[in-house]
């Protein structure tokens, strides 16, 4: 678990705290709809409430939490239409990264991408969705970086983090790990071949939530979201 150094102060403390809370959200340690207690966070991380407030404001700006009157900070719990809009945007951003990566990645980048693909295999064989998600993130990060566009990569990472709890949920569908790993292989091959259109299409198919994958995803959503 991410911890904050005892000497962290001011803006640095707020930045460290924001990273720590974001990690809790992205890894599922705190669930959508769960309240984040300002005083409790200050005690947990050994900081004053000022950097806690700054960190929560930053997370709210990124859409990871909402700040509600009289209830304080709550982990974002989007409606199903909101989720579909977020996934649609995520699909477009990731496919843009894949297309640029196909144009700009070179032989050493391709080798690393294949190494990251192979690193996913133990989790696939073990059926370990959480371990696979972590390995999957590293592979996708390599594609973002390979696009050679820091602005696009940054926007993609922020939206990826916002959707992380739900992308983890997707991986718990039967046979999804095997399918995802095969999709990564096809994506890496398209990028290595330098085929921009094919890389975009394969990433779009990999990230998009539609058809059977959509119904499986809906079935695994918390009851509170399905009811909303």
BAZAMAR-840757 format. One line per field, with one value per residue (C-alpha): x, y, z; chain. Coordinates in steps of 0.25 Angstrom, whole numbers, always signed. Each point is the difference from the previous one (the first is absolute). Example, Ala and Ser with C-alpha at 12.3 -4.5 7.8 and 13.67 -1.06 7.14 Angstrom:
% residues 2
u = (+49,+6)
v = (-18,+14)
w = (+31,-2)
ch = (A,A)
% end
This chain:
% residues 228
u = (+0,+5,+5,+3,+14,+0,+7,-10,-6,-8,-2,+9,-9,-13,+6,+5,-13,-8,+9,-3,-15,+0,+7,-11,-11,+7,+4,-14,+4,-11,-13,-9,-9,+9,+2,+14,+1,+9,+4,+2,+9,+8,+3,+3,+10,+6,-3,-9,-14,+5,+8,-12,-10,+10,+1,-15,-2,+10,-6,-14,+5,+5,-14,+5,-8,-12,-1,-14,-6,-1,+6,+14,+8,-6,+6,-6,-12,-4,-13,+0,-2,+12,+8,-3,+4,+13,+3,-3,+10,+10,-1,+3,+12,+6,-2,+6,+12,+1,+0,+11,+8,-1,+6,+11,+4,+14,+6,+4,-14,-6,+9,-4,-15,+2,+7,-12,-10,+8,+0,-16,+0,+3,-12,-9,+4,-3,-13,+5,-8,+6,+15,-5,-5,+13,+8,-11,+2,+15,-2,-10,+9,+11,-10,-3,+14,+3,-10,+11,-11,+1,-13,-8,+7,-3,-15,-1,+6,-9,-12,+5,+2,-14,-6,+10,-10,-9,+11,+4,-14,+0,+12,-9,-9,+2,+11,+3,+15,+3,-8,+7,+14,-3,-5,+13,+8,-8,+2,+15,+2,-8,+9,+13,-5,-2,-14,-7,-14,+1,+6,-11,-11,+6,+1,-14,-5,+8,-4,-15,-11,-11,-8,+2,+11,-10,-10,+10,+5,-14,-2,+12,-3,-4,-15,+0,+5,-9,-12,+5)
v = (+0,+14,+8,+14,+4,+7,+12,+3,+14,+10,-2,-13,-6,+3,-6,-13,-1,+1,-11,-9,+2,-2,-13,-4,+3,-6,-13,-2,+2,+11,-3,+9,+8,-2,+12,+6,+6,+12,-1,-15,+2,+11,-10,-12,+8,+8,+14,+12,+1,+11,-9,-10,+10,+4,-15,-2,+12,-5,-13,+6,+8,-13,-6,-11,+5,+10,+10,+1,+10,-6,-13,+4,-8,-13,-9,+2,-9,+3,-4,-10,+10,+8,-13,-3,+14,-1,-13,+6,+11,-10,-8,+12,+4,-13,-3,+13,-4,-13,+6,+10,-11,-8,+12,+4,-12,-6,-14,+1,+5,-12,-9,+6,-1,-15,-2,+7,-9,-12,+5,-1,-15,-5,+8,-6,-14,+2,+7,+11,+12,+10,-4,+0,+14,+6,-7,+5,+14,+0,-5,+11,+10,-4,+3,+13,+4,-6,+10,+11,+10,+4,+7,-11,-10,+8,+2,-15,-4,+9,-6,-14,+3,+5,-13,-9,-6,-4,-5,-9,-5,-3,-10,-9,-4,-15,-2,+15,-1,-10,+9,+13,-7,-4,+14,+5,-9,+5,+14,-1,-7,+12,+10,-8,+0,+15,-1,+12,-3,-15,+4,+10,-10,-11,+10,+4,-14,-3,+12,+1,-5,-6,-12,-12,+7,+11,-9,-7,+13,+5,-13,+2,+15,+3,-1,+15,+4,-9,+5,+15)
w = (+0,-3,+12,+2,+6,+13,-5,-11,+2,-8,-15,+0,+11,-7,-13,+7,+7,-13,-6,+12,+0,-15,+2,+10,-10,-12,+7,+6,+14,+1,-8,-8,+9,+12,+8,+3,+14,+0,+14,-1,-12,+7,+12,-9,-8,+11,-6,+3,-6,-10,-9,+1,-5,-12,-4,+0,-8,-10,-1,-1,-12,-7,+3,+9,+12,+2,+11,+6,+10,+14,-5,-4,-10,-6,-10,-14,-3,-14,-6,-11,-11,+6,+0,-15,-4,+8,-7,-13,+2,+6,-13,-9,+9,+0,-14,-4,+9,-7,-14,+4,+6,-13,-7,+10,+8,-4,+2,+14,+4,-8,+8,+13,-4,-3,+14,+7,-8,+5,+14,+0,-3,+15,+4,-11,+3,+15,-3,+9,-5,+10,-4,-15,+2,+5,-11,-10,+5,-3,-14,-3,+6,-10,-11,+6,+1,-14,-6,+2,+4,+15,+0,-6,+10,+12,-4,-3,+14,+7,-6,+2,+15,+0,-6,+7,+10,-12,-9,+12,+0,-15,+3,+9,-11,-5,-10,+0,+4,-12,-10,+5,-1,-14,-3,+5,-9,-12,+4,+2,-14,-6,+7,-4,-14,+0,-5,+6,-4,+4,+14,+2,-3,+8,+12,-2,+0,+12,+9,-5,+8,-9,-4,+10,+7,+3,+6,+8,+5,+4,+8,+8,+4,+15,+2,+3,-13,-8,+8,-4)
ch = (A,A,A,A,A,A,A,A,A,A,A,A,A,A,A,A,A,A,A,A,A,A,A,A,A,A,A,A,A,A,A,A,A,A,A,A,A,A,A,A,A,A,A,A,A,A,A,A,A,A,A,A,A,A,A,A,A,A,A,A,A,A,A,A,A,A,A,A,A,A,A,A,A,A,A,A,A,A,A,A,A,A,A,A,A,A,A,A,A,A,A,A,A,A,A,A,A,A,A,A,A,A,A,A,A,A,A,A,A,A,A,A,A,A,A,A,A,A,A,A,A,A,A,A,A,A,A,A,A,A,A,A,A,A,A,A,A,A,A,A,A,A,A,A,A,A,A,A,A,A,A,A,A,A,A,A,A,A,A,A,A,A,A,A,A,A,A,A,A,A,A,A,A,A,A,A,A,A,A,A,A,A,A,A,A,A,A,A,A,A,A,A,A,A,A,A,A,A,A,A,A,A,A,A,A,A,A,A,A,A,A,A,A,A,A,A,A,A,A,A,A,A,A,A,A,A,A,A)
% end
